[in-house]
């Protein structure tokens, strides 16, 4: 799906509206192209321009996070915890980057993962079809915790994502991980 083609897909538009509603339930969205999207951390008034690389999966991940773990989601969206830098990461764009990092880390574009974390994750996924979405929520929480621990600024975002990936790879490589709930970082999530 092209960069802008997804913006005309009814399923995509419905998911975008649902994400807005889950994020700002008391605020009406003035239009699918609106300066309001910047409040969620999109780079401009048209969120479809930010989806290159991951497409619909990253929107589904954000929506799952908002609906399944609203307390964790809102804590990150509204930067409710920790000493924050003056130049924060944009929430929605960070969410897309988390999706992309997971797809790369788990080698999901290939027929068969080559890494231990990818192989272990496929076993988890075979038992739990929501495992990728939950892993996304965990990874976003880990990324935000890493951001706070590093006292990062926007210019350090790539370092934060890299550190998050290393930590997540370690957890997915542990011998006693059989379910997504077995990951040590699963405890970061709360509803």
C-alpha positions in Angstrom: 0.0 0.0 0.0 1.5 3.4 -1.0 2.3 6.1 1.4 -1.0 8.0 0.7 -3.1 5.2 -0.7 -3.9 3.9 2.8 -5.5 7.2 3.7 -8.4 6.4 1.3 -8.9 2.8 2.6 -12.2 2.7 4.7 -10.6 0.3 7.3 -7.6 2.6 7.7 -9.9 5.7 8.1 -12.1 3.9 10.6 -9.0 2.8 12.6 -7.6 6.4 12.6 -10.9 7.8 13.9 -11.0 5.0 16.6 -7.5 5.9 17.6 -8.4 9.5 18.0 -11.5 8.6 20.0 -9.5 6.3 22.3 -6.8 9.0 22.8 -9.1 12.0 23.2 -12.6 10.8 24.1 -13.8 14.2 25.1 -12.5 16.1 22.0 -14.1 15.9 18.6 -11.8 15.5 15.6 -12.3 18.4 13.2 -11.2 16.3 10.2 -9.0 13.5 9.0 -6.5 16.2 8.0 -6.3 18.5 11.0 -3.7 20.3 13.1 -5.2 18.3 16.0 -3.2 15.2 15.0 0.0 17.0 16.2 -1.4 16.7 19.7 -0.9 12.9 19.4 2.6 13.2 18.1 2.1 13.1 14.3 4.5 15.2 12.4 1.9 17.1 10.5 -1.9 17.6 10.1 -2.1 14.5 7.8 -1.1 11.3 9.8 -1.0 9.2 6.7 2.3 10.7 5.7 4.0 9.2 8.8 3.1 5.5 8.0 5.8 4.7 5.5 7.7 1.6 6.4 5.0 -0.1 8.6 1.7 0.9 7.2 -1.5 -0.4 8.8 0.2 -2.7 11.3 1.6 0.3 13.3 -1.9 1.9 13.4 -3.4 -1.4 14.6 -0.6 -1.6 17.2 -1.4 1.9 18.5 -5.1 1.2 18.6 -4.6 -2.2 20.4 -2.4 -0.4 23.0 -5.0 2.4 23.5 -7.9 -0.1 23.9 -6.2 -2.9 25.9 -3.9 -1.0 28.2 -5.4 2.5 28.4 -3.7 3.5 31.7 -0.3 2.6 30.2 -1.2 4.2 26.9 -2.3 7.5 28.4 0.6 7.6 30.8 2.9 7.7 27.8 0.8 9.7 25.4 0.3 12.5 28.0 3.9 12.1 29.4 2.5 11.6 32.9 5.5 10.1 34.6 9.1 10.9 35.2 11.5 13.7 34.5 10.8 14.7 30.9 13.1 16.6 28.6 12.0 19.9 27.1 12.2 18.2 23.6 10.2 15.0 23.9 9.7 12.3 21.3 6.5 12.6 19.3 4.2 9.8 20.6 2.6 8.5 17.4 5.7 8.6 15.4 7.6 6.8 18.2 4.8 4.2 18.1 5.4 3.6 14.4 9.2 3.3 15.1 8.5 0.7 17.8 6.4 -1.4 15.3 9.2 -1.2 12.7 11.8 -2.1 15.3 9.8 -5.2 16.3 9.3 -6.3 12.7 13.0 -6.0 12.0 14.1 -7.6 15.3 11.8 -10.6 14.9 12.8 -10.9 11.2 9.1 -11.0 10.2 9.7 -10.1 6.6 11.5 -13.4 6.0 10.0 -16.8 5.6 11.7 -18.0 8.8 13.4 -16.0 11.6 17.1 -16.5 12.0 17.6 -15.1 15.5 16.8 -16.8 18.8 14.4 -14.0 19.8 12.5 -14.4 16.5 12.3 -18.2 16.8 11.2 -18.0 20.4 8.6 -15.3 19.5 7.1 -17.5 16.8 6.6 -20.3 19.4 4.8 -17.7 21.6 2.7 -16.5 18.7 1.6 -20.0 17.8 -0.1 -20.2 21.2 -1.4 -16.6 21.4 -2.5 -14.7 18.3 -2.4 -11.4 20.2 1.2 -11.9 21.2 2.6 -9.4 18.7 0.2 -6.6 19.8 1.0 -7.3 23.5 4.7 -7.4 22.7 4.3 -4.0 21.0 2.8 -2.6 24.1 5.6 -4.0 26.2 8.2 -2.6 23.8 6.6 0.9 23.8 6.6 0.8 27.6 10.3 -0.3 27.6 11.2 2.4 25.1 9.6 5.1 27.3 11.3 3.7 30.4 14.6 3.7 28.6 13.9 7.3 27.5 13.5 8.3 31.1 16.5 6.3 32.4 18.7 7.9 29.7 17.3 11.3 30.3 17.1 11.4 26.6 16.4 14.3 24.2 14.8 14.0 20.8 18.2 13.8 19.2 18.9 10.5 21.1 15.7 8.7 20.0 17.7 6.2 17.8 19.9 5.3 20.8 16.8 4.8 22.9 15.2 2.5 20.3 18.5 0.6 19.9 18.8 0.1 23.7 15.2 -1.0 23.9 15.8 -3.6 21.1 18.8 -5.0 22.9 16.8 -5.3 26.2 13.9 -7.0 24.4 16.2 -9.4 22.5 17.7 -10.5 25.8 14.3 -11.1 27.3 13.1 -13.1 24.3 16.2 -15.2 24.4 15.6 -16.4 28.0 15.1 -20.1 28.4 11.9 -19.9 30.5 9.9 -17.7 28.1 6.9 -19.7 26.9 4.2 -17.0 26.9 4.2 -13.3 26.4 3.4 -12.9 30.1 6.7 -14.6 31.0 8.7 -11.7 29.7 10.1 -9.7 32.7 9.0 -6.4 31.1 5.4 -7.6 30.9 5.0 -6.2 34.4 5.4 -2.7 33.0 1.9 -2.9 31.5 -1.2 -1.9 33.4 -4.7 -1.4 32.3 
